[in-house]
Amino acid sequence: MSIQRAVVLVGSAKPAGTSTSEALGRYLCARLAERGVATTVLFVERSHRANAEAKLSAALTEADLFVLATPLYVDSLPYLVIRALEHVARASSPRRPQCRFAALINCGFPEAEQCRTALDIARAFARRTGLAWAGGLALSEGGAIDGRPLEELGGLGRHVRAALDRAAAALAEGRPVPSTASEQLARRLMPAHVYTFMGNLGWKWRAARNRVGSTLDAKPFELDGGAR
């Protein structure tokens, strides 16, 4: 059965228009829209605002597809995402019985495998709330995207776009994310050693810009003579 309405929840606390999670979610929305799916993009809120959570619940009453596009925080979902999902689980608002749930998680590590626990949590949420699990996608080296629209990445984002194109085609038809799409998205954007080198370089550049470059190796809490 084809999907008519989709809701994408962006789980990043960054301002709108600046997160990799939003870039991935909006690209997926655009591909769904090309297939006739009406899409709504919502954001988690830093402050505990009941109206934002009510807006999410209201949107889900008419949705056939719920997609979570979020960053990984260490090895799990961000607190703001967990709070939003808990609200959905507790909400008394009726949801469409055929509503599906998919997760699109990105991390800053060189390995997409780091997202496994968060994907397991998303799958458990779907089971607990009666949503049909539509599959998960994991992207590593998200820092290389840095919130830029995927259409602007050129060759760097070619396989990311292709994977999301495949995922959108399946989801729009009411099918789960194909394993080929998950495997394609999990490919690194660049070799791990290049990614970590660029990340370290960027870290040092930001430190220098903020005039703290000389203190990056400081250990202010280390006792004289080592730990005691």
Buried (B, 14 or more C-beta within 10 A) or exposed (E): EEBBBBBBBBBBBBEEEEBBBBBBBBBBBBBBBEEEBBBBBBBBBEEEEEEBBEBBBEBBBBBBBBBBBBBBBEEBBBEBBBBBBEBBEEBEEEBBEEBBBBBBBBBBBBBBEBBBBBBEBBBEBBEEBEBBBBBBBBBBBBBBBEBBBBEEBEEBBEBBBBBBBBBBBBBBEBBBBBEEBBEBBBEBBBEEEBBBEBBEEEEEEEBEEEEEEEEEEEEEEEEEEEEE
